[in-house]
């Protein structure tokens, strides 16, 4: 399920105020709350604008792609590699 920027922003603000957004239909409460905490971490790490949907795909050079693959093969998780880009 995709959520728009305003919805994510609202969920993050509620979380930071010690409250949870009501769980939408079609997703379990545990999974939805985990998604909110992920949004909070993304916003803290990269800024609130990182929650917006990308308008273009990022183009990586061959060297950059090789470096990312090498990090994954060395044991670093894909998620950590993506967060550092």
MMTF fields as JSON, N, C-alpha, C and O atoms, coordinates in Angstrom:
{
  "mmtfVersion": "1.0.0",
  "mmtfProducer": "UNKNOWN",
  "numBonds": 339,
  "numAtoms": 340,
  "numGroups": 85,
  "numChains": 1,
  "numModels": 1,
  "chainsPerModel": [1],
  "groupsPerChain": [85],
  "chainIdList": ["A"],
  "bondAtomList": [4, 2, 8, 6, 12, 10, 16, 14, 20, 18, 24, 22, 28, 26, 32, 30, 36, 34, 40, 38, 44, 42, 48, 46, 52, 50, 56, 54, 60, 58, 64, 62, 68, 66, 72, 70, 76, 74, 80, 78, 84, 82, 88, 86, 92, 90, 96, 94, 100, 98, 104, 102, 108, 106, 112, 110, 116, 114, 120, 118, 124, 122, 128, 126, 132, 130, 136, 134, 140, 138, 144, 142, 148, 146, 152, 150, 156, 154, 160, 158, 164, 162, 168, 166, 172, 170, 176, 174, 180, 178, 184, 182, 188, 186, 192, 190, 196, 194, 200, 198, 204, 202, 208, 206, 212, 210, 216, 214, 220, 218, 224, 222, 228, 226, 232, 230, 236, 234, 240, 238, 244, 242, 248, 246, 252, 250, 256, 254, 260, 258, 264, 262, 268, 266, 272, 270, 276, 274, 280, 278, 284, 282, 288, 286, 292, 290, 296, 294, 300, 298, 304, 302, 308, 306, 312, 310, 316, 314, 320, 318, 324, 322, 328, 326, 332, 330, 336, 334],
  "bondOrderList": [1, 1, 1, 1, 1, 1, 1, 1, 1, 1, 1, 1, 1, 1, 1, 1, 1, 1, 1, 1, 1, 1, 1, 1, 1, 1, 1, 1, 1, 1, 1, 1, 1, 1, 1, 1, 1, 1, 1, 1, 1, 1, 1, 1, 1, 1, 1, 1, 1, 1, 1, 1, 1, 1, 1, 1, 1, 1, 1, 1, 1, 1, 1, 1, 1, 1, 1, 1, 1, 1, 1, 1, 1, 1, 1, 1, 1, 1, 1, 1, 1, 1, 1, 1],
  "groupList": [{"groupName": "UNK", "atomNameList": ["N", "CA", "C", "O"], "elementList": ["N", "C", "C", "O"], "formalChargeList": [0, 0, 0, 0], "bondAtomList": [1, 0, 2, 1, 3, 2], "bondOrderList": [1, 1, 2], "singleLetterCode": "X", "chemCompType": "L-PEPTIDE LINKING"}],
  "groupTypeList": [0, 0, 0, 0, 0, 0, 0, 0, 0, 0, 0, 0, 0, 0, 0, 0, 0, 0, 0, 0, 0, 0, 0, 0, 0, 0, 0, 0, 0, 0, 0, 0, 0, 0, 0, 0, 0, 0, 0, 0, 0, 0, 0, 0, 0, 0, 0, 0, 0, 0, 0, 0, 0, 0, 0, 0, 0, 0, 0, 0, 0, 0, 0, 0, 0, 0, 0, 0, 0, 0, 0, 0, 0, 0, 0, 0, 0, 0, 0, 0, 0, 0, 0, 0, 0],
  "groupIdList": [1, 2, 3, 4, 5, 6, 7, 8, 9, 10, 11, 12, 13, 14, 15, 16, 17, 18, 19, 20, 21, 22, 23, 24, 25, 26, 27, 28, 29, 30, 31, 32, 33, 34, 35, 36, 37, 38, 39, 40, 41, 42, 43, 44, 45, 46, 47, 48, 49, 50, 51, 52, 53, 54, 55, 56, 57, 58, 59, 60, 61, 62, 63, 64, 65, 66, 67, 68, 69, 70, 71, 72, 73, 74, 75, 76, 77, 78, 79, 80, 81, 82, 83, 84, 85],
  "secStructList": [7, 7, 7, 7, 2, 2, 2, 2, 2, 2, 2, 2, 2, 2, 2, 2, 6, 6, 7, 7, 7, 7, 7, 7, 6, 6, 1, 7, 2, 2, 2, 2, 2, 2, 2, 2, 2, 2, 2, 2, 2, 2, 2, 2, 2, 2, 7, 4, 4, 4, 4, 1, 7, 7, 1, 1, 7, 7, 7, 7, 7, 2, 2, 2, 2, 2, 2, 2, 2, 2, 2, 2, 2, 6, 6, 7, 7, 2, 2, 2, 2, 2, 2, 6, 7],
  "xCoordList": [0.847, 0.0, 0.892, 1.862, 0.573, 1.334, 0.618, -0.61, 1.397, 0.857, 1.432, 2.601, 0.617, 1.108, 1.921, 1.919, 2.608, 3.521, 2.803, 3.32, 1.623, 0.874, 0.503, 0.571, 0.113, -0.245, 0.977, 0.896, 2.109, 3.34, 3.759, 4.147, 3.674, 4.042, 3.17, 3.674, 1.873, 0.943, 1.29, 1.288, 1.585, 1.934, 3.21, 3.288, 4.203, 5.471, 5.254, 5.792, 4.473, 4.209, 3.458, 3.781, 2.462, 1.732, 2.667, 2.609, 3.523, 4.459, 5.392, 5.651, 5.89, 6.802, 6.096, 6.743, 4.761, 3.973, 3.473, 2.672, 3.944, 3.599, 2.277, 1.721, 1.766, 0.494, 0.689, 1.67, -0.271, -0.247, -1.413, -2.499, -1.187, -2.271, -3.127, -2.623, -4.408, -5.3, -4.853, -4.52, -4.851, -4.412, -5.426, -6.607, -4.986, -5.914, -6.393, -5.807, -7.458, -7.984, -6.96, -6.262, -6.877, -6.045, -4.61, -3.828, -4.238, -2.883, -2.991, -3.813, -2.16, -2.159, -1.54, -0.701, -1.968, -1.48, 0.033, 0.721, 0.546, 1.981, 2.787, 3.775, 2.366, 3.072, 2.971, 3.944, 1.81, 1.634, 2.506, 3.127, 2.555, 3.379, 4.865, 5.642, 5.252, 6.649, 6.973, 8.065, 6.023, 6.209, 6.365, 7.197, 5.565, 5.661, 7.036, 7.651, 7.52, 8.841, 9.935, 10.934, 9.752, 10.699, 10.667, 11.717, 9.467, 9.342, 10.02, 10.669, 9.871, 10.49, 12.014, 12.681, 12.557, 14.009, 14.503, 15.542, 13.757, 14.13, 14.113, 15.028, 13.063, 12.937, 14.064, 14.594, 14.431, 15.511, 16.87, 17.717, 17.068, 18.356, 18.552, 19.627, 17.5, 17.629, 16.792, 16.856, 16.019, 15.138, 13.734, 13.536, 12.771, 11.364, 11.018, 10.083, 11.758, 11.485, 11.813, 11.368, 12.577, 12.908, 11.681, 11.711, 10.608, 9.382, 8.566, 7.615, 8.941, 8.227, 8.582, 9.672, 7.641, 7.904, 8.898, 8.779, 9.865, 10.846, 10.193, 9.31, 10.635, 10.078, 10.897, 10.396, 12.143, 12.991, 13.809, 14.024, 14.255, 15.13, 16.563, 16.982, 17.292, 18.684, 19.524, 19.398, 20.355, 21.263, 22.62, 23.212, 23.104, 24.401, 25.39, 25.023, 26.632, 27.675, 28.006, 27.594, 28.741, 29.144, 29.979, 29.834, 30.844, 31.7, 30.876, 31.148, 29.872, 29.018, 28.229, 28.102, 27.702, 26.959, 27.873, 27.488, 29.072, 30.029, 30.354, 30.43, 30.543, 30.864, 29.723, 29.968, 28.482, 27.338, 27.245, 27.002, 27.437, 27.396, 28.516, 28.308, 29.682, 30.818, 30.514, 30.889, 29.844, 29.486, 28.508, 28.623, 27.545, 26.581, 27.283, 27.031, 28.154, 28.887, 29.827, 30.159, 30.256, 31.128, 30.348, 30.945, 29.002, 28.205, 27.292, 26.489, 27.385, 26.51, 25.121, 25.001, 24.088, 22.731, 22.384, 22.923, 21.476, 21.041, 20.397, 20.579, 19.645, 18.956, 19.96, 19.775, 21.012, 22.026, 22.753, 23.06, 23.025, 23.684, 22.813, 23.313, 21.525, 20.607, 20.485, 20.394, 20.481, 20.334, 21.546, 21.43, 22.694, 23.912, 24.114, 25.023, 23.292, 23.446, 23.069, 23.138],
  "yCoordList": [-1.175, 0.0, 1.237, 1.305, 2.193, 3.446, 4.53, 4.599, 5.355, 6.453, 7.759, 7.82, 8.787, 10.066, 10.791, 10.42, 11.827, 12.574, 13.163, 13.097, 13.736, 14.343, 13.333, 13.629, 12.144, 11.087, 10.668, 10.523, 10.474, 10.092, 11.168, 10.87, 12.419, 13.541, 13.569, 13.773, 13.368, 13.338, 12.199, 12.392, 11.018, 9.871, 10.13, 9.787, 10.732, 11.03, 12.048, 11.889, 13.086, 14.105, 13.512, 13.812, 12.675, 12.028, 11.151, 11.165, 10.394, 9.513, 10.31, 9.916, 11.426, 12.249, 12.911, 13.329, 13.005, 13.535, 12.428, 12.68, 11.199, 10.09, 9.414, 8.709, 9.622, 8.999, 8.239, 8.441, 7.354, 6.58, 6.988, 7.295, 6.989, 7.203, 5.942, 4.84, 6.104, 4.954, 4.048, 4.526, 2.743, 1.782, 1.69, 1.453, 1.874, 1.794, 0.359, -0.603, 0.243, -1.064, -1.779, -1.145, -3.086, -3.881, -4.081, -4.695, -3.581, -3.778, -4.01, -3.392, -4.899, -5.181, -4.038, -3.292, -3.918, -2.823, -2.896, -1.877, -4.101, -4.268, -3.822, -3.101, -4.25, -3.871, -2.378, -1.761, -1.793, -0.364, 0.455, 1.431, 0.067, 0.806, 0.663, 1.594, -0.499, -0.683, 0.241, 0.805, 0.388, 1.282, 2.73, 3.472, 3.128, 4.495, 4.727, 5.769, 3.769, 3.948, 4.02, 4.715, 3.307, 3.405, 4.804, 5.376, 5.362, 6.728, 7.727, 8.664, 7.529, 8.433, 8.377, 9.412, 7.172, 7.026, 7.683, 8.342, 7.501, 8.118, 9.636, 10.314, 10.169, 11.619, 12.17, 13.246, 11.44, 11.891, 11.831, 12.702, 10.814, 10.611, 11.512, 12.078, 11.642, 12.348, 13.616, 14.31, 13.929, 15.092, 14.688, 13.639, 15.519, 15.204, 15.083, 14.367, 15.773, 15.7, 14.329, 14.008, 13.526, 12.182, 11.274, 10.214, 11.682, 10.883, 11.093, 10.357, 12.099, 12.344, 11.258, 10.688, 10.986, 10.024, 10.637, 11.814, 9.861, 10.401, 10.721, 9.999, 11.799, 12.184, 11.604, 11.463, 11.271, 10.66, 9.551, 9.536, 8.641, 7.571, 8.088, 8.859, 7.664, 8.059, 7.234, 6.01, 7.885, 7.206, 7.047, 8.026, 5.816, 5.538, 5.134, 4.483, 5.523, 5.101, 3.635, 3.07, 3.034, 1.638, 1.474, 0.486, 2.432, 2.362, 2.431, 1.704, 3.304, 3.424, 2.137, 1.681, 1.553, 0.297, -0.822, -1.619, -0.878, -1.893, -1.743, -2.734, -0.513, -0.263, -0.725, -1.301, -0.475, -0.914, -2.434, -3.004, -3.087, -4.555, -5.133, -6.118, -4.536, -5.004, -4.9, -5.785, -3.835, -3.678, -4.755, -5.283, -5.085, -6.137, -7.485, -8.267, -7.762, -9.03, -9.131, -10.233, -7.993, -7.978, -8.205, -8.34, -8.248, -8.562, -7.458, -7.682, -6.279, -5.177, -5.399, -5.835, -5.103, -5.337, -4.359, -3.254, -4.783, -3.92, -2.652, -1.571, -2.786, -1.632, -0.583, 0.61, -1.017, -0.075, 0.586, 1.777, -0.182, 0.389, 1.462, 2.511, 1.207, 2.173, 3.436, 4.533, 3.307, 4.47, 5.385, 6.577, 4.854, 5.662, 6.342, 7.16, 6.026, 6.625, 8.075, 8.73],
  "zCoordList": [0.0, 0.0, 0.0, 0.754, -0.824, -0.908, -0.103, -0.079, 0.541, 1.334, 0.798, 0.417, 0.771, 0.259, 1.328, 2.501, 0.886, 1.756, 2.966, 4.081, 2.763, 3.863, 4.936, 6.129, 4.509, 5.454, 6.269, 7.489, 5.589, 6.287, 7.281, 8.41, 6.846, 7.702, 8.955, 10.06, 8.785, 9.908, 10.868, 12.083, 10.329, 11.166, 11.966, 13.145, 11.326, 12.003, 13.118, 14.214, 12.851, 13.872, 15.064, 16.213, 14.795, 15.887, 16.71, 17.94, 16.047, 16.741, 17.65, 18.787, 17.143, 17.94, 19.12, 20.08, 19.048, 20.163, 21.081, 21.981, 20.857, 21.733, 21.413, 22.255, 20.198, 19.816, 18.512, 17.796, 18.218, 16.98, 16.099, 16.592, 14.806, 13.841, 13.823, 14.04, 13.568, 13.488, 12.336, 11.251, 12.585, 11.58, 10.447, 10.7, 9.193, 8.061, 7.815, 8.313, 7.046, 6.661, 5.781, 4.99, 5.922, 5.027, 5.473, 4.748, 6.646, 7.165, 8.666, 9.344, 9.173, 10.601, 11.394, 10.889, 12.637, 13.482, 13.68, 13.627, 13.906, 14.137, 12.913, 13.047, 11.728, 10.5, 10.23, 9.796, 10.48, 10.24, 11.185, 10.767, 12.447, 13.408, 13.096, 13.306, 12.599, 12.192, 11.02, 10.95, 10.108, 8.96, 9.433, 8.908, 10.423, 10.954, 11.575, 11.345, 12.358, 12.973, 11.908, 12.092, 10.8, 9.688, 9.092, 8.799, 8.909, 8.384, 9.309, 8.845, 10.629, 11.604, 11.473, 11.485, 11.348, 11.201, 9.916, 9.91, 8.829, 7.551, 7.678, 7.213, 8.315, 8.48, 9.354, 9.076, 10.407, 11.286, 10.582, 10.781, 9.773, 9.121, 7.903, 7.71, 7.075, 5.8, 5.697, 4.682, 6.71, 6.644, 6.228, 5.616, 6.56, 6.342, 4.858, 4.498, 3.999, 2.56, 1.972, 0.87, 2.688, 2.204, 2.17, 1.544, 2.835, 2.823, 1.551, 1.288, 0.766, -0.49, -1.499, -1.464, -2.397, -3.458, -4.441, -4.785, -4.893, -5.839, -7.177, -7.643, -7.777, -9.071, -10.216, -11.331, -9.948, -10.97, -10.34, -9.128, -11.152, -10.684, -10.642, -11.506, -9.647, -9.525, -10.49, -10.54, -11.233, -12.159, -11.473, -11.017, -11.404, -10.804, -11.892, -12.87, -11.712, -12.648, -12.383, -11.37, -13.288, -13.131, -11.864, -11.145, -11.596, -10.409, -9.122, -8.167, -9.103, -7.914, -7.685, -6.549, -8.751, -8.621, -8.134, -7.279, -8.676, -8.252, -6.762, -6.036, -6.318, -4.906, -3.999, -2.939, -4.409, -3.606, -3.549, -2.486, -4.687, -4.722, -3.864, -3.155, -3.921, -3.123, -1.631, -0.861, -1.22, 0.196, 0.637, 1.743, -0.218, 0.117, 0.188, 1.105, -0.762, -0.749, 0.446, 0.884, 0.972, 2.147, 3.442, 4.511, 3.349, 4.527, 5.007, 5.913, 4.435, 4.84, 4.238, 3.093, 5.001, 4.501, 3.382, 3.316, 2.508, 1.408, 1.94, 1.38, 3.019, 3.592, 4.072, 3.827, 4.748, 5.222, 4.057, 4.106, 3.019, 1.838, 1.204, 0.797, 1.12, 0.504, 1.347, 0.796, 2.659, 3.53, 3.472, 3.754, 3.114, 3.065, 1.722, 1.582, 0.736, -0.606, -0.606, -1.646]
}
